Amino acid sequence: MAAFIGAASIASAQKKKALFVIIDGVSRDVLDSVPTPSLHAIAKEGALLNAYQGGERNEFNQTPTISAPGYTNVLTGVWYHKHNVPDNAIKAINYNYPTIFRLFKDQYPNRKTAVFSSWQDNRTKLIGEGLPQTANIKMDFHFDGLELDTVKYPHDKARKFMSDIDQAVTDEAARVISQDAPDLSWVYLEFTDDMGHMYGDSEQYREAVKLADARIGQLWEAIKQRKEKYKEDWLIVVTTDHGRDAKTGRNHGGQSDRERASWIVTNAKPVNRYATEAKEISVVDILPTIARFLDIKLAAEQQKELDGVPLIGKVSVVKPMAVKTDDKIKLSWTPVNNEGKVKVLLSTSNNYKQTGVHDKYKLIGEVPVKDGKFDIDLSREVSSNFYKIALEGKYNTVNRWIIKKDK
Ligand SMILES: [Zn+2]
């Protein structure tokens, strides 16, 4: 009898599954200039949101609008000042900031993860499969490395091979989603960026975007079938790693509006007030959104490090700012939900970044979230060249660093 009740309760709890997709180098304006019926079908269920890449311009968290940093922002929910991926060489990534895959596996070791990718480094370096620094994380499904097979995919000058690889990656991802439905999957498609680099804003680039959209349609179709057949609850999030330069569309890496102009398409319904009302959501919001959807419980110490804010469910506080004067740190934030208070926490160490060990915070004050501001009186604190501030609300936590600049 007990077994029967157990089975019934499992059947009634809908299985939650998530897929995120990164298509490479497609700025927001391009989505309006090219027919993208698949992305629009997904957005019709949920939302199409402008979201920036690149960290904050001229701030301590500014991040190059380059591919690997862009993917890492999504994977870790933090910017370059933490993950330390400034370019595609990925020489000294800081694994102390876990990817969404590690957070998921730590909590659900028996649930399944997958990566389908036109670039093998995404698994071996950014996810860090099999490395001691990532506790030897192992993906349950992977399909990648086709770009290294120059016999099957000879590298032609027009780079048609890259479109073929994207298609093979998509076919395999759709097949595995249909058959095995991994609980958390990442699909990465590259061809759009290749055409951007070769031709700039051009017919070739726009055709590549159309192809990417059709491939997303294939993935979405597989998900819809799973939803229908197995009554699973699926989240899909699609985004891009950077935009393109305004002049030619061939380049990226800088901090111009168009290079920073990423976006998020999701079927999440409803997205929250922060997502719809804030003018400045960003790609680091994807990790906390997926975490919330998949019921990944983040430890308080991890929440203090995340740079993103969930786009679903309740949120207390966003947009933390900190300005240091001679004797004060003037804090401000935007309240989203006025329930409860904000705890103002201060640390002068950065152990989390250096060694992965948690930092000690001092509780400086506790004020209603609706106040939107608080001054830290520095005459009562230890003098330091570095301050890490966490604002802990009822529903989420945000943070800010103050780094003394060399004069
Ligand atoms: Zn890229």
Boltz pocket constraint, residues with backbone or C-beta under 6 A from the ligand:
constraints:
  - pocket:
      binder: B
      contacts: [[A, 24], [A, 25], [A, 66], [A, 67], [A, 68], [A, 70], [A, 193], [A, 241], [A, 242]]
      max_distance: 6.0
